[in-house]
Amino acid sequence: MADDNRLIEIMAELLAEARETKTINAQMAANIGELNSQMAKNNLVIGELRLSVMRLADQVAEMYHLDQRVRVLEEIVLPKQTV
């Protein structure tokens, strides 16, 4: 009889641990869902930042080319100064 009671206690402990594990797993699944959602938002923001950087690089390249063209025109139009 004592052995039966001990088996019942062990089974009850195992059931409690299984329930606790199930609860923890559900919480982890919810956290993973939130992380996936946040990761998707981060990916969108990174994409927008990448596009902004690419546009900025295009503008810098355009400014560089304009500067080169102005330098050529300045050399042609402005007289050489002698020191």
C-alpha positions, 0 to 999 in steps of 0.5 A: 500500500505504501508503494502504491501511495508513493507511485501516486505521489510520483505520478502526481509530481510528473503531471504537475511538471508536465503542466508546467512544461506545457505552460512554459512552452506556450509562453515560449511560442508566444515570445517566438511569435513576437520576435518574428513580428519584430524581426519582420518590422526590423527587416522593413526598416533596414530595407528603407535605410538601405534604399536611403543610403543608395539614394544618398550615394547617387546624390554624392556621385552626382555632386562629384561629377558636377564638381568635376564639370565646374572645375573644367569650366573654371579652367577654361573661363577664368584666367590663370593668375600669375603670382 
